[in-house]
Amino acid sequence: MKKICVVVLVCLIAFSCGSKKRIITKKDKRTQKTEQVVVKPKTTTPENTSKVPDVPSNSSLNSTEIYILKYNAIAMDEMRTSKIPASITLAQGILESGSGKGRLSVEANNHFGIKCHGWTGKKIYHDDDKSQECFRKYDYAFSSFEDHSEFLTGRSRYANLFKLRPDDYKGWAKGLRAAGYATDKKYPQKLISLIERYQLYKYDDMVLNNRPSPTQDDLPEDYVSVSHRVVKGDTLYSLSKKYNTTVDELKRLNGLKTNDLSLGQMLIIKTR
């Protein structure tokens, strides 16, 4: 009987010790796993849900011509509401964004190099006059154009610009530099050169004379007509009827895999 009791007691002790050992091992594994966790910084990525589509690879246009076609309609809309010459808006966009290829425009949809200046929205940091300066970040490219208009109309130092004739692009170019928009002494000449080289003053004339954007028939061969910004109610089907094309053709030109559209999205309508 004593021998049986001894055996039972030994088994209980062994079982108890084994249970404790498993608990300790489990705790050790948890501790080791926790200590190996590494928190990596989040990578800043653009949050634009309505990217302007790429122009087909068979286009013979350079990047600046493509930029003008993508954004001329927006520039003219802003001229109608804010009285800023469309030629100036386009020239500034080309110059400040590198024709849409600069980091600020690609990653932050910031086409005009506007710094934070008390901005409470999304931000991006970029080397400019100083290292890692704060710049505004937008969800959509057209938001940058709208904010550019608000930036100029909402600051008293630019007030004299609006006393100029709306087609006086030379006066506007010089006035922007004088008001402190840019530190580059050659800023006015650069804007004027772009306006005259690409005949951007034509867009001012269209607005002032209440003329529509150029139609496909007005454009030279291989020119791309890009002037439609998606608004509420637009569908590929309705746009195909409006522009006398097909849904499949719109999807092909814009690289769309589905029929879904986003508000503010810029669409290529036709190519020759």
C-alpha positions in Angstrom: 0.0 0.0 0.0 2.8 2.4 0.9 4.5 1.6 -2.4 1.3 2.4 -4.3 1.0 5.7 -2.5 4.6 6.6 -3.2 4.1 5.8 -6.9 0.9 8.0 -7.1 2.7 10.9 -5.3 5.6 10.7 -7.7 3.3 10.8 -10.7 1.4 13.8 -9.4 4.7 15.7 -8.7 5.9 14.8 -12.2 2.6 15.9 -13.9 2.6 19.1 -11.9 6.2 20.0 -12.9 5.4 19.2 -16.5 2.5 21.5 -16.5 4.5 24.4 -15.1 7.2 23.8 -17.7 4.7 24.1 -20.5 3.3 27.4 -19.1 6.8 28.9 -18.8 7.7 27.8 -22.3 4.5 29.5 -23.6 5.3 32.7 -21.8 8.9 32.7 -23.1 7.6 32.3 -26.7 5.3 35.2 -26.3 8.0 37.4 -24.8 10.4 36.5 -27.6 7.9 37.2 -30.3 7.0 40.6 -28.8 10.7 41.7 -28.6 11.2 40.9 -32.3 8.4 43.3 -33.6 9.9 46.2 -35.6 7.7 49.2 -36.3 8.6 50.6 -39.8 7.7 54.2 -40.8 4.8 54.4 -43.2 5.7 55.3 -46.8 4.0 58.4 -48.1 2.0 57.6 -51.2 -0.3 59.7 -53.3 -4.0 59.2 -52.4 -5.4 60.4 -55.7 -8.3 58.2 -56.6 -8.8 59.8 -60.0 -5.5 59.9 -61.8 -5.3 61.7 -65.1 -4.8 58.9 -67.7 -1.8 58.4 -69.7 -1.8 59.6 -73.3 -1.6 56.7 -75.8 2.0 55.8 -76.7 1.5 56.5 -80.3 1.0 60.2 -79.6 3.7 62.5 -81.2 3.2 65.2 -78.6 5.8 66.3 -76.1 5.0 66.3 -72.3 4.2 70.0 -72.3 1.7 69.7 -75.1 0.1 66.8 -73.4 -0.1 68.8 -70.1 -1.9 71.6 -71.9 -4.4 69.3 -73.4 -5.1 67.6 -70.1 -5.6 70.8 -68.1 -6.7 73.6 -70.5 -10.4 73.1 -69.7 -9.8 73.4 -66.0 -7.7 76.5 -66.5 -10.5 78.1 -68.5 -13.1 77.1 -65.9 -11.0 78.9 -63.3 -10.6 82.0 -65.5 -14.4 82.2 -65.7 -14.8 82.1 -61.9 -11.7 83.8 -60.6 -10.6 86.1 -63.5 -7.1 84.7 -63.6 -6.0 84.3 -67.2 -6.1 80.7 -68.3 -2.7 81.3 -70.1 -1.1 82.3 -66.7 -2.6 79.3 -64.9 -1.4 76.9 -67.6 2.1 78.5 -67.8 2.5 78.4 -64.0 1.4 74.8 -63.9 3.8 73.8 -66.6 6.7 75.6 -65.0 6.0 74.7 -61.4 5.2 71.0 -62.0 7.7 70.3 -64.8 4.7 69.6 -67.2 3.2 67.3 -64.6 6.3 65.2 -64.1 7.7 66.8 -60.9 7.6 65.1 -57.5 5.1 67.5 -56.0 2.6 67.0 -58.9 3.1 63.2 -59.1 2.9 62.4 -55.4 0.8 65.3 -54.0 -1.1 66.7 -57.0 0.4 70.0 -56.2 0.9 71.7 -59.6 1.8 75.2 -58.4 4.4 74.7 -55.7 2.1 76.2 -53.1 3.6 75.8 -49.6 1.6 75.0 -46.5 1.2 78.6 -45.2 -1.2 77.5 -42.4 -2.6 74.7 -44.4 -4.5 72.2 -42.3 -5.0 69.6 -45.0 -2.6 66.8 -46.1 1.0 67.7 -46.5 4.2 66.6 -48.2 7.8 67.7 -47.4 10.1 68.6 -50.2 13.4 70.4 -50.7 13.0 73.8 -52.2 14.6 77.1 -51.0 15.3 75.2 -47.8 15.5 71.5 -46.9 12.2 69.6 -46.4 9.8 72.5 -46.7 6.1 71.9 -46.2 3.9 71.8 -49.3 0.1 71.3 -49.7 -1.1 67.9 -50.8 -4.4 67.3 -52.7 -6.4 64.2 -53.5 -7.1 65.4 -57.1 -5.2 67.5 -59.6 -8.2 69.8 -60.3 -8.2 70.6 -56.5 -4.7 72.1 -57.0 -6.0 74.4 -59.7 -9.0 75.5 -57.6 -6.7 76.2 -54.6 -4.3 78.1 -56.9 -7.2 80.4 -57.7 -8.2 80.8 -54.1 -4.6 81.4 -53.1 -4.3 84.4 -55.5 -7.8 85.8 -55.0 -7.6 85.5 -51.2 -4.4 87.5 -50.6 -4.2 91.2 -50.7 -0.7 91.3 -52.1 -2.1 89.9 -55.4 -5.0 92.4 -55.5 -3.3 94.7 -58.1 -3.1 91.8 -60.6 -6.9 91.8 -60.8 -6.9 95.4 -61.9 -5.1 94.3 -65.1 -6.9 93.4 -68.3 -7.8 89.7 -68.2 -5.8 89.1 -71.4 -2.7 91.0 -70.2 -0.6 87.9 -69.6 2.6 89.9 -69.6 1.4 92.2 -66.9 0.3 89.2 -64.9 3.6 87.4 -65.3 5.5 90.5 -64.1 3.0 91.1 -61.3 3.3 87.6 -59.9 7.0 88.0 -59.5 6.7 91.5 -58.0 4.1 90.3 -55.5 6.4 87.6 -54.3 5.0 84.4 -55.8 8.5 83.3 -57.0 12.0 84.3 -56.1 13.4 83.6 -59.5 14.2 86.9 -61.2 13.5 85.3 -64.6 10.1 84.0 -63.6 8.1 86.5 -65.7 10.2 85.8 -68.8 9.8 82.1 -68.3 6.0 82.4 -68.1 5.8 84.7 -71.1 8.0 82.4 -73.1 5.7 79.4 -72.4 2.6 81.4 -73.2 3.9 82.6 -76.6 5.6 79.3 -77.6 2.5 77.2 -77.0 0.0 80.0 -77.8 -1.7 79.7 -74.5 -3.3 83.2 -74.9 -5.8 81.4 -77.2 -7.4 80.0 -74.1 -7.9 83.5 -72.7 -9.5 84.5 -76.0 -11.9 81.5 -75.9 -13.1 82.5 -72.4 -13.4 86.3 -73.1 -15.3 85.6 -76.4 -17.4 82.9 -74.8 -16.0 80.3 -77.2 -15.9 76.6 -76.4 -12.8 74.5 -76.1 -11.3 73.4 -79.4 -13.1 70.6 -81.1 -11.5 67.5 -82.6 -11.9 69.2 -86.0 -9.9 72.2 -84.9 -6.9 70.1 -83.9 -4.0 69.0 -86.1 -3.3 65.4 -86.9 -2.3 63.1 -84.0 -3.5 65.7 -81.6 -5.3 64.4 -78.5 -8.6 65.9 -77.3 -8.6 65.8 -73.5 -11.1 68.2 -72.1 -13.7 66.2 -70.1 -13.7 66.2 -66.3 -16.1 63.6 -64.9 -19.0 65.1 -63.0 -21.9 63.6 -61.0 -24.1 61.5 -63.3 -21.5 60.8 -66.0 -21.2 57.3 -67.2 -19.1 55.8 -70.0 -22.3 55.2 -71.9 -23.6 58.8 -71.6 -20.1 60.2 -72.5 -19.9 57.9 -75.6 -23.2 59.3 -76.8 -22.2 62.9 -76.0 -18.9 62.6 -77.9 -20.1 60.3 -80.6 -17.7 57.4 -79.7 -18.1 54.0 -78.0 -17.7 52.7 -74.5 -15.0 50.3 -75.6 -13.0 53.1 -77.3 -13.2 55.2 -74.1 -12.0 52.3 -72.0 -9.2 51.6 -74.5 -7.9 55.2 -74.6 -8.0 55.6 -70.8 -6.7 52.2 -69.8 -9.9 51.3 -68.0 -10.7 47.7 -67.0 -14.1 48.5 -65.7 -16.9 51.0 -66.4 -16.3 52.7 -63.0 -15.6 56.5 -63.1 -14.5 58.9 -60.3 -15.6 62.4 -59.8 -13.0 64.8 -61.1 -11.4 62.2 -63.3 -10.0 63.5 -66.5 -10.7 61.5 -69.6 -9.2 61.2 -73.1 -12.1 61.4 -75.5 -10.6 60.9 -78.9 -7.4 60.6 -80.9 -6.8 60.8 -84.6 
